[in-house]
């Protein structure tokens, strides 16, 4: 059975990555960090698996394109 991917709030992402809020949004805008997923109107979250993949190799991380 596969483990379900959980969504992380911005505060959680900032805690595990040690990025500042400004840096988080800057690297996201430049395409060097996973983008959040819209969960509901006015609420977004990051997939934990995407954050882990970025942490494993932040320099070579690239977004996975949906086919």
C-alpha positions as CSV (number, residue, x, y, z in Angstrom):
1,X,0.0,0.0,0.0
2,X,1.4,3.4,-0.9
3,X,1.7,6.2,1.6
4,X,-0.6,9.2,1.0
5,X,1.1,12.5,0.1
6,X,0.2,15.1,2.7
7,X,0.0,18.9,2.1
8,X,2.2,21.2,4.0
9,X,1.3,24.8,5.0
10,X,3.6,27.6,4.2
11,X,4.9,27.7,7.8
12,X,5.8,24.0,7.7
13,X,7.6,24.6,4.4
14,X,9.6,27.5,5.8
15,X,10.5,25.4,8.9
16,X,11.8,22.4,7.0
17,X,13.6,24.4,4.3
18,X,15.0,27.2,6.5
19,X,14.1,29.6,3.8
20,X,12.6,33.0,4.6
21,X,9.1,33.8,3.2
22,X,10.6,36.3,0.7
23,X,13.2,33.8,-0.5
24,X,10.6,31.0,-0.8
25,X,8.4,33.1,-3.1
26,X,11.4,34.4,-5.1
27,X,12.8,30.9,-5.9
28,X,9.3,29.6,-6.6
29,X,8.7,32.4,-9.1
30,X,12.1,31.6,-10.8
31,X,11.1,28.0,-11.2
32,X,13.7,26.6,-8.7
33,X,11.2,25.5,-6.1
34,X,7.9,23.5,-6.2
35,X,4.8,25.6,-6.6
36,X,1.9,25.2,-4.2
37,X,-1.3,23.4,-5.1
38,X,-4.7,25.1,-4.7
39,X,-6.6,23.1,-2.0
40,X,-9.7,25.3,-1.8
41,X,-10.5,28.9,-2.5
42,X,-8.0,31.0,-0.6
43,X,-6.0,28.0,0.6
44,X,-2.8,26.5,-0.9
45,X,-0.4,23.8,0.2
46,X,2.8,22.1,-1.0
47,X,3.0,18.4,-1.6
48,X,5.4,16.9,1.0
49,X,6.9,14.6,-1.7
50,X,7.8,17.7,-3.9
51,X,9.5,19.4,-0.9
52,X,11.4,16.2,-0.1
53,X,12.5,15.9,-3.8
54,X,13.7,19.5,-3.7
55,X,15.6,19.0,-0.4
56,X,17.4,16.0,-1.8
57,X,19.0,18.1,-4.6
58,X,17.9,21.7,-4.7
59,X,20.5,22.8,-7.3
60,X,19.3,20.3,-9.9
61,X,15.6,20.1,-9.0
62,X,13.2,20.8,-11.8
63,X,9.5,20.7,-11.9
64,X,7.9,17.5,-13.3
65,X,5.7,18.3,-16.3
66,X,2.3,16.6,-16.4
67,X,1.9,14.5,-19.6
